Amino acid sequence: MTDVLMNTTILSRISKPGDVKALSMAEMATLAQELRDVIISQVAGHGGHLAPSLGVVELTLALFKAFDLEEDKLIWDVGHQAYAHKLLTGRLDTFHTLRQKGGLSGFPRICENPYDHFGVGHSSTSISAALGMAVARDLKGEDHEVIAVIGDGSLTAGLAFEGLNQAGDLGRKMVVVLNDNEMSISKNVGALSQFLSRKMTTPFLQRLKGDVEGLLGSIPKIGDDLAGYAKRYGDSVKSFFTPGILFEAFHFTYVGPIDGHNTAQMVKVFEEIRQIDKPVLVHVMTKKGKGYEPAETDPTFFHGVGEFVPETGLARKFSGLGLPSYTSIFGSTLCALAERDKTIVAITAAMPEGTGTECFRKNYPERFVDVGICEQHAVTFAAGLATQGYKPAVAIYSTFLQRAYDQIVHDVCLQNLNVNFFLDRGGLVGEDGATHHGVFDFTYLRHIPNIVVMAPKDEAELARMMVTAFAHEGPCAVRYPRGTGVGAKVSRNPAKIPIGTGELMRDGSHAVIITLGSRVYPAVEAAMELEAEGLEVAVFNSRFVKPLPREQILELAARFDTILLVEENALAGGFGSAVLELLAGEDALSGRRVQRIGVPDEFVEHGTQKELRAMIGIDTAGIKRTLLAMCGK
């Protein structure tokens, strides 16, 4: 990346928004290319959200040019597209640390930079946050602009419409920029995306307007009056045939659609709308991955990409076992089960590729539903299916299922419906950081009545848990980590697991580790290493967070006076808490050393999974170190 930085003749002079305002349009064009070069170089070396950020380079520059961002508030939605924003706000010298431990976050963060006015990571929050800032501005008697940038994919979520509804009702001065590239992560779905795609050309609209005025003018006696009325309200004709009619219904002044790669045009529009003293929505058309052909051709792959060769766009090949990911095992197993069971329906929230359900979509399109970025709807929709005898498989990242908590409680568990949740990215996910770690699911699920909560130790156990979930009458959640497993062979006919039963992975005499999910094999490795230290340590795979393998755990507690509970979840209310509650309730804690290790009561920053697990002490070395201390060694 050093060579790229040496060629940034303009970008290297930019440290704050005011520096952009002083540039000519010719300099802005050069700066746009420099931004793309730096973004491509950085993401190629370390991974990141490439296509979204490339698509908004000109839009970002136009916002910096037209608004006074030393005072005005700019809020990005999700933050996938904020790399150019970071580079223009004094972070060029540290951009090489993006998404690395101790470095810049991949998303805007209030604590990282004074020009990051709202922390983001989950979609569809920008309009509500911007409205809150606009109301606060007016209450304080201040005079600055508030601008929210939201993508058309994010606009499918209910929260975005709740914000639009309130903003239109309050009538506060604010700007919403709709960045429309017809994509979220994958291709957009739903009626709204089809509506936004009704792009009418200016010549067509002008001809239509002339034809309407001519027709009205030919009507005897009242024609001239009607024609005059139509002329005065000509913009309504355009609004009727473009998405403007929707936003006008929310009491927003609609402007667009405009070319999101024409910086001069956008600057002119943004400067003009500053005079409008009410909510304004500017509809901007962009191309995801703009300026880098591989990303333009395959924006889904380059949405969030690993390391790649910038000259070709091909992913870098790493040496290793080439094991399949948990995601792919889930997808292939789901397809195999659906072939035999016609009541299985797959549901995802705008992430068929990310959740492994793309193969299901191809094989069973009539039983596949992508609801868009609408996790709440996904859960209640699944509940409706379940009432009619179907077995929904709701595949959502753990961190995103948090958004549908009430629906899990009220619409699924309260009615004890056979809805199965498959939580990808359970635990620490790595470089996406605090907004994406799935470390709260054990906690927010296990206290809900009727639900069964499981976590597999490997690929084979994942397949067995899927069979168990579909066979169970009632809600189930199966939580598995990001990345690959250990290479366990998956049976063609996986057997069910008796609910609430665990397995003893190895026996011992001095201490026992009780764990589940991704921490089972590190616990086994730690126990094997401790054997050389003279400690015989048993390892028990609980498999279930709820219901716990009650009798097996109590038997272990009766045998061992040293018990270590390990999990890749928040310690507060997690798996270890469940075991402690069981032991306390049975008066089985007296005279025993019991310790828990897991995610502490804080938001864990970004870094590789390996780095973060080592940092909080739940890797093999951390488990071993804790047990040695517990045993006085």
C-alpha positions in Angstrom: 0.0 0.0 0.0 3.0 2.3 0.5 3.4 2.7 -3.3 -0.2 3.7 -3.7 0.1 6.3 -0.9 3.1 7.9 -2.6 0.9 8.6 -5.7 -1.8 10.3 -3.7 -0.9 13.9 -4.7 -4.3 15.3 -3.5 -5.5 12.8 -0.9 -2.3 13.2 1.1 -3.2 16.9 1.5 -6.7 16.1 2.9 -7.1 15.9 6.6 -10.6 17.3 7.2 -13.8 18.0 5.3 -12.9 21.7 4.8 -9.9 20.6 2.6 -12.3 19.0 0.1 -14.4 22.2 -0.3 -11.4 24.1 -1.6 -10.8 21.7 -4.5 -11.8 22.3 -8.1 -13.9 19.8 -10.0 -10.8 18.6 -11.9 -9.0 18.0 -8.6 -12.1 16.2 -7.3 -11.9 13.8 -10.3 -8.3 13.0 -9.5 -9.1 12.6 -5.8 -11.8 10.1 -6.7 -9.3 7.9 -8.5 -6.8 8.2 -5.6 -9.5 7.2 -3.1 -10.3 4.1 -5.2 -6.7 3.2 -5.6 -6.1 3.3 -1.8 -9.3 1.4 -0.9 -8.6 -1.3 -3.5 -5.0 -1.7 -2.3 -5.9 -1.9 1.4 -8.8 -4.3 1.0 -6.8 -6.5 -1.4 -4.2 -7.0 1.4 -6.5 -7.5 4.4 -10.1 -7.9 3.3 -13.0 -5.7 3.9 -16.1 -4.1 2.3 -14.9 -3.2 -1.1 -17.8 -2.9 -3.6 -20.0 -0.7 -1.3 -17.2 1.8 -0.6 -16.2 2.0 -4.3 -19.7 2.7 -5.3 -20.1 5.9 -3.2 -16.7 7.7 -3.9 -18.3 10.5 -6.0 -21.3 10.7 -3.6 -19.0 11.1 -0.7 -17.0 13.8 -2.4 -20.1 15.7 -3.4 -21.4 15.6 0.2 -18.1 16.9 1.5 -18.1 19.6 -1.2 -21.7 20.8 -0.8 -22.1 20.7 2.9 -20.1 22.2 5.7 -19.1 19.0 7.4 -17.1 20.9 10.0 -20.5 21.7 11.5 -23.1 19.6 9.6 -23.8 16.0 10.8 -23.3 13.2 8.3 -24.6 9.8 9.3 -23.9 6.6 7.2 -26.2 3.7 7.4 -24.5 0.3 8.1 -21.1 1.8 7.4 -20.0 -0.7 4.6 -19.6 2.3 2.3 -17.7 4.6 4.7 -14.1 3.9 3.6 -13.8 7.1 1.5 -15.3 9.0 4.5 -12.6 7.7 6.7 -9.8 8.6 4.2 -11.2 12.2 3.9 -11.3 12.8 7.7 -7.7 12.4 8.7 -7.3 8.6 8.7 -5.1 8.2 5.7 -2.0 7.5 7.7 -3.7 4.8 9.8 -5.9 3.3 7.0 -3.5 0.4 6.6 -4.7 -0.8 10.1 -8.3 -1.1 8.9 -10.1 -4.0 10.6 -7.0 -5.2 12.3 -6.5 -5.6 16.0 -5.8 -2.2 17.6 -6.5 -0.5 14.2 -9.3 1.4 12.6 -12.8 -0.1 12.7 -14.4 -1.2 9.5 -17.4 1.0 10.4 -17.9 4.6 11.6 -17.5 4.9 15.4 -18.1 7.9 17.6 -15.0 7.2 19.7 -12.7 6.9 16.6 -13.1 10.2 14.9 -15.0 13.5 15.6 -16.6 13.3 12.1 -18.1 9.9 12.9 -21.4 11.2 14.4 -23.1 7.8 14.9 -21.7 4.3 15.4 -23.2 1.8 12.9 -22.8 -1.8 11.8 -26.4 -3.1 11.6 -28.5 -1.6 8.9 -31.4 0.9 8.7 -30.6 3.1 11.7 -29.5 6.2 9.9 -32.8 8.0 9.4 -34.0 7.5 13.0 -30.6 8.6 14.3 -30.5 11.7 12.0 -34.0 12.7 13.1 -32.9 12.5 16.7 -30.0 14.8 15.9 -32.2 17.2 14.0 -34.7 17.5 16.9 -31.8 18.0 19.3 -30.4 20.8 17.0 -33.7 22.6 17.0 -34.1 22.2 20.8 -30.7 23.8 21.3 -31.4 26.6 18.8 -28.5 25.6 16.5 -28.4 25.9 12.8 -26.7 23.1 10.9 -27.7 20.4 8.4 -28.2 16.7 9.3 -27.7 14.3 6.5 -28.4 10.5 6.5 -27.1 8.3 3.7 -29.1 5.0 3.4 -28.9 2.3 0.8 -31.9 0.9 -1.0 -31.3 -2.5 0.6 -31.4 -0.9 4.1 -34.6 0.9 3.2 -36.4 -2.5 3.2 -36.3 -2.7 7.0 -39.2 -1.5 9.1 -36.9 0.7 11.2 -36.2 2.9 8.2 -39.8 3.4 7.5 -40.5 4.2 11.2 -37.9 6.9 10.9 -39.4 8.2 7.6 -42.8 8.3 9.1 -41.8 10.3 12.2 -39.6 12.6 10.2 -42.3 13.5 7.8 -44.7 14.1 10.7 -42.4 16.3 12.6 -41.3 18.2 9.5 -37.8 19.0 10.8 -35.2 20.1 8.3 -33.1 17.1 7.4 -31.7 15.4 4.3 -32.0 11.7 3.5 -29.8 10.5 0.6 -31.0 7.3 -0.9 -28.0 5.5 -2.4 -29.8 3.2 -4.9 -27.6 0.5 -6.5 -30.3 -2.2 -6.6 -28.2 -4.3 -4.1 -28.0 -5.0 -0.4 -25.4 -7.7 -0.1 -27.1 -9.8 -2.7 -29.6 -8.7 -5.3 -32.4 -6.8 -3.7 -35.8 -8.5 -3.3 -39.3 -7.4 -2.6 -41.9 -5.0 -4.0 -40.1 -1.9 -2.7 -37.0 -2.7 -4.8 -39.2 -3.2 -7.9 -40.8 0.2 -7.2 -37.5 2.0 -6.8 -36.4 0.5 -10.2 -39.1 2.5 -12.0 -36.6 4.9 -13.5 -38.1 7.2 -16.1 -35.9 9.2 -18.4 -36.1 13.0 -18.5 -37.0 13.1 -22.2 -39.9 10.6 -21.6 -41.2 12.7 -18.7 -41.0 15.9 -20.7 -43.0 14.3 -23.5 -45.5 12.9 -21.1 -45.9 16.3 -19.4 -46.4 18.0 -22.8 -48.9 15.4 -23.9 -50.9 15.7 -20.6 -51.0 19.5 -20.8 -52.0 19.4 -24.5 -54.8 16.9 -23.8 -56.1 19.0 -20.9 -55.9 22.2 -22.9 -58.1 20.8 -25.6 -61.1 20.3 -23.2 -63.7 23.0 -24.0 -64.3 25.8 -21.5 -62.2 24.4 -18.6 -59.2 23.1 -20.6 -57.0 26.1 -20.1 -57.6 26.1 -16.4 -56.8 22.4 -16.1 -53.7 22.9 -18.2 -52.5 25.7 -16.0 -53.1 23.7 -13.0 -51.1 20.8 -14.4 -48.3 23.1 -15.4 -48.1 24.6 -11.9 -48.0 21.2 -10.4 -45.9 19.5 -13.2 -43.6 18.0 -10.7 -46.5 15.8 -9.5 -46.6 14.1 -12.9 -43.0 13.1 -12.5 -43.6 12.0 -8.9 -46.5 9.8 -10.0 -44.3 7.9 -12.4 -41.2 7.7 -10.3 -40.5 6.6 -6.7 -41.1 10.2 -5.6 -44.7 9.4 -5.0 -43.8 7.1 -2.1 -41.6 9.6 -0.3 -43.9 12.5 -1.0 -46.5 10.5 0.9 -44.1 10.6 3.9 -44.1 14.4 3.5 -40.6 14.5 2.1 -39.6 16.7 -0.8 -38.3 14.2 -3.4 -35.4 15.0 -5.7 -34.1 12.6 -8.3 -33.2 10.2 -9.4 -29.8 11.7 -10.2 -26.5 10.2 -11.3 -24.5 9.2 -8.3 -21.2 9.3 -10.2 -21.7 12.8 -11.6 -20.0 14.8 -8.8 -20.8 18.3 -10.3 -24.5 17.5 -10.7 -24.8 16.1 -7.1 -23.0 19.2 -5.7 -25.4 21.5 -7.5 -28.4 19.5 -6.2 -27.1 19.3 -2.6 -26.4 23.1 -2.6 -29.9 23.8 -3.9 -31.7 21.7 -1.4 -30.0 23.4 1.5 -32.6 26.1 1.0 -35.5 23.8 1.7 -36.7 24.0 5.3 -38.3 20.6 5.6 -37.3 16.9 5.1 -35.8 16.2 1.7 -35.0 12.9 0.1 -32.4 12.9 -2.7 -32.5 9.7 -4.8 -29.0 8.9 -6.1 -28.3 6.1 -8.5 -24.9 4.4 -8.1 -23.1 1.3 -9.3 -21.7 -1.0 -6.6 -18.0 -1.6 -7.2 -17.7 1.4 -9.5 -14.2 1.9 -10.9 -13.0 -1.7 -10.4 -14.2 -4.1 -13.0 -14.1 -7.3 -10.9 -16.2 -5.6 -8.3 -18.6 -4.2 -10.8 -19.0 -7.6 -12.4 -19.5 -9.5 -9.1 -20.6 -7.0 -6.4 -21.9 -9.7 -4.2 -18.5 -11.5 -3.9 -16.7 -8.1 -3.4 -19.3 -6.8 -0.9 -17.3 -8.2 2.0 -14.2 -9.9 0.6 -11.1 -11.6 1.9 -7.6 -11.0 0.5 -7.3 -10.9 -3.3 -4.9 -10.1 -6.1 -5.8 -6.5 -7.1 -4.7 -6.9 -10.7 -7.1 -9.8 -11.3 -9.6 -9.7 -8.5 -8.9 -13.4 -7.8 -8.9 -14.5 -4.2 -5.5 -15.3 -2.7 -4.9 -19.0 -2.2 -3.8 -20.0 1.3 -2.2 -23.3 2.3 -4.2 -25.4 4.6 -6.5 -28.3 4.8 -9.2 -26.8 2.5 -11.9 -27.8 4.9 -15.5 -26.8 4.2 -17.0 -24.0 6.3 -19.8 -24.5 8.9 -21.9 -22.4 6.6 -21.4 -24.7 3.6 -22.0 -27.8 5.8 -25.3 -26.2 6.9 -26.3 -25.4 3.4 -25.6 -28.8 2.0 -27.2 -30.6 4.9 -30.3 -28.4 4.6 -30.7 -29.3 1.0 -30.3 -33.0 1.7 -32.9 -32.9 4.4 -35.3 -30.9 2.3 -35.1 -33.5 -0.5 -36.6 -36.0 1.9 -38.9 -33.6 3.8 -41.1 -31.4 1.6 -42.3 -29.3 4.6 -38.8 -27.7 5.1 -38.8 -24.1 4.0 -35.6 -21.9 4.0 -35.8 -18.3 5.0 -33.0 -15.7 5.0 -32.7 -12.0 5.5 -30.9 -10.7 2.4 -28.0 -13.1 2.8 -28.5 -16.3 0.7 -24.7 -16.6 0.0 -23.7 -15.6 3.5 -25.9 -18.1 5.3 -25.3 -21.0 2.9 -28.9 -21.1 1.6 -28.0 -20.2 -2.0 -27.9 -23.9 -2.9 -31.4 -24.3 -1.4 -32.6 -21.4 -3.5 -31.3 -23.1 -6.6 -32.7 -26.5 -5.8 -36.0 -25.6 -4.2 -36.9 -22.1 -5.3 -40.6 -22.6 -4.4 -39.6 -23.3 -0.8 -37.0 -20.5 -0.5 -37.8 -17.0 0.8 -35.4 -14.1 1.0 -37.3 -11.4 3.0 -34.7 -8.7 2.6 -33.2 -6.9 5.6 -36.2 -7.7 7.7 -35.3 -10.0 10.5 -38.4 -9.3 12.5 -40.6 -10.1 9.6 -38.6 -13.2 8.9 -39.3 -14.7 12.3 -43.0 -13.9 12.4 -43.4 -15.0 8.8 -41.8 -18.3 9.8 -44.2 -18.6 12.7 -47.1 -18.3 10.3 -45.6 -21.1 8.1 -45.2 -23.2 11.2 -48.9 -22.9 12.1 -49.7 -24.6 8.8 -47.5 -27.6 9.3 -44.3 -26.4 7.6 -40.8 -26.5 9.2 -39.1 -23.2 8.6 -35.3 -23.0 8.7 -34.6 -19.4 9.6 -30.9 -18.8 8.7 -29.6 -15.6 10.2 -26.3 -14.4 11.7 -26.4 -14.5 15.4 -25.8 -10.7 15.7 -28.7 -9.9 13.4 -31.2 -12.2 15.1 -30.9 -9.8 18.1 -33.1 -7.5 16.1 -36.0 -9.9 16.2 -36.0 -10.7 19.9 -39.6 -9.8 20.6 -40.8 -11.9 17.7 -38.8 -14.9 19.0 -40.5 -14.5 22.4 -44.0 -13.5 21.4 -44.7 -15.1 18.0 -42.6 -18.3 18.2 -41.8 -19.4 21.7 -45.0 -18.3 23.4 -47.0 -20.4 20.9 -44.4 -23.2 21.0 -44.2 -23.3 17.2 -41.8 -25.5 15.2 -39.5 -22.8 14.0 -35.8 -23.6 13.7 -33.2 -20.9 14.0 -29.8 -21.6 12.5 -27.4 -18.9 13.9 -24.3 -18.6 11.8 -21.3 -16.5 13.1 -22.0 -17.5 16.7 -19.2 -16.3 18.9 -16.3 -14.0 17.9 -16.4 -13.3 14.2 -13.2 -11.4 13.8 -12.5 -8.3 11.8 -16.0 -6.9 11.7 -15.8 -6.4 15.4 -18.2 -5.5 18.1 -21.2 -4.9 16.0 -21.0 -8.3 14.5 -19.8 -10.6 17.2 -22.5 -13.2 18.0 -21.7 -13.5 21.7 -25.1 -12.8 23.2 -27.3 -15.6 21.8 -26.9 -18.1 24.6 -27.9 -15.3 26.9 -30.9 -13.9 25.0 -32.3 -17.3 24.1 -31.8 -19.6 27.0 -34.2 -17.9 29.4 -37.1 -18.1 27.0 -39.6 -20.9 27.7 -40.0 -23.7 25.2 -36.9 -23.2 23.1 -34.1 -25.7 22.7 -30.6 -24.2 22.3 -27.7 -26.3 20.9 -24.1 -25.6 19.7 -22.1 -28.2 17.8 -18.5 -29.1 18.4 -17.8 -30.0 14.7 -19.4 -30.4 11.3 -20.8 -33.9 12.0 -22.5 -32.7 15.1 -24.0 -29.7 13.3 -25.7 -32.1 10.9 -27.0 -34.2 13.7 -28.3 -31.1 15.5 -30.1 -30.0 12.3 -31.9 -33.4 12.2 -32.7 -33.1 15.9 -34.2 -29.6 15.4 -36.5 -30.6 12.5 -37.7 -33.7 14.4 -38.5 -31.7 17.5 -42.0 -30.3 18.1 -41.2 -26.8 19.2 -38.7 -24.0 18.6 -35.0 -24.8 18.3 -31.8 -22.8 17.9 -28.6 -24.2 16.5 -25.6 -21.9 16.9 -22.3 -22.4 15.0 -19.2 -20.3 14.4 -17.7 -18.5 11.5 -15.1 -20.4 9.6 -14.1 -24.0 9.1 -14.5 -27.0 11.5 -12.0 -29.7 12.3 -12.7 -32.0 9.3 -15.3 -34.3 11.0 -17.0 -36.5 8.3 -20.7 -35.8 8.0 -22.9 -38.9 7.7 -25.2 -39.3 4.8 -27.9 -40.1 7.4 -27.1 -38.1 10.5 -28.7 -39.5 13.7 -30.8 -37.4 16.1 -29.2 -36.4 19.4 -31.4 -37.1 22.4 -32.3 -33.6 23.6 -30.6 -32.6 26.8 -27.7 -35.1 26.6 -24.0 -34.4 26.4 -20.9 -36.6 25.9 -17.7 -37.2 27.8 -14.9 -36.5 25.3 -12.2 -37.8 27.7 -12.0 -38.8 31.3 -9.7 -37.7 34.1 -9.2 -37.6 37.8 -8.1 -34.1 38.8 -10.5 -31.7 37.1 -13.2 -31.4 34.5 -13.8 -28.9 31.8 -17.5 -28.5 30.9 -17.9 -26.7 27.6 -19.7 -26.9 24.2 -19.6 -25.7 20.6 -16.3 -24.1 19.3 -14.5 -24.6 22.6 -14.7 -28.4 22.8 -11.6 -29.2 20.8 -9.5 -26.4 22.3 -10.5 -27.9 25.7 -9.5 -31.4 24.6 -6.2 -30.0 23.4 -5.6 -28.2 26.6 -6.4 -31.4 28.6 -3.9 -33.4 26.5 -1.2 -30.8 27.1 -2.0 -30.8 30.8 -1.4 -34.5 31.0 2.3 -33.7 30.5 2.0 -31.4 33.6 0.7 -34.3 35.7 -3.0 -33.3 35.6 -5.6 -35.7 34.4 -8.4 -33.5 33.1 -11.8 -34.7 31.9 -13.6 -32.9 29.1 -17.4 -32.9 28.8 -19.2 -31.6 25.7 -22.6 -30.4 27.0 -24.0 -29.9 23.4 -27.1 -28.2 24.9 -27.4 -24.8 26.6 -31.1 -25.5 27.1 -32.1 -28.0 28.4 -28.8 -28.7 30.1 -27.7 -32.4 30.4 -28.7 -32.1 34.0 -27.9 -35.6 35.4 -24.6 -35.9 33.6 -23.4 -32.5 34.9 -24.5 -33.3 38.4 -22.6 -36.6 38.2 -19.4 -34.8 37.1 -19.9 -32.3 40.0 -20.0 -35.2 42.4 -16.8 -36.6 41.0 -14.6 -33.5 40.7 -13.9 -30.6 43.1 -12.3 -28.5 40.3 -14.6 -27.5 37.5 -13.9 -25.1 34.6 -16.8 -23.8 32.5 -15.7 -22.6 29.1 -17.9 -20.8 26.4 -17.6 -18.4 23.5 -20.4 -16.3 24.7 -20.9 -13.4 27.1 -20.3 -14.7 30.7 -23.3 -12.7 31.9 -26.3 -15.1 31.6 -24.6 -17.5 29.3 -23.8 -21.2 29.4 -21.6 -21.0 32.5 -24.3 -19.1 34.3 -26.8 -21.9 33.4 -24.5 -24.6 34.9 -23.9 -22.5 38.0 -27.6 -22.1 38.5 -28.0 -25.9 38.2 -25.3 -26.6 40.7 -26.5 -23.9 43.1 -30.0 -25.2 42.9 -28.9 -28.7 43.8 -26.6 -27.5 46.5 -23.6 -29.0 44.6 -21.2 -26.0 44.9 -20.0 -26.5 48.4 -16.3 -27.4 48.6 -15.7 -27.1 44.9 -13.6 -24.7 42.9 -15.7 -23.5 40.0 -14.5 -20.9 37.5 -15.9 -19.6 34.2 -14.1 -18.2 31.2 -15.8 -16.6 28.3 -16.5 -13.2 26.8 -16.2 -10.5 29.6 -18.8 -7.8 30.3 -17.5 -5.5 27.6 -17.7 -5.1 23.8 -14.8 -7.0 22.2 -13.0 -5.0 19.5 -12.0 -6.3 16.1 -9.1 -8.6 15.2 -8.8 -12.1 13.9 -10.7 -14.8 15.6 -7.4 -16.3 16.8 -6.2 -13.0 18.3 -9.5 -12.3 20.1 -9.9 -15.8 21.5 -6.3 -15.6 22.8 -6.9 -12.1 24.2 -9.9 -13.2 26.4 -8.3 -16.5 27.2 -10.6 -19.1 25.7 -8.1 -20.7 23.3 -6.1 -23.8 24.2 -3.4 -21.8 25.9 -5.9 -19.8 27.9 -7.8 -22.8 29.0 -4.6 -24.6 30.1 -3.4 -21.5 31.9 -6.6 -21.1 33.9 -6.7 -24.8 34.9 -3.1 -24.7 36.1 -3.9 -21.7 38.3 -7.0 -23.4 39.6 -5.0 -26.5 40.5 -2.3 -24.4 42.2 0.3 -24.8 39.5 
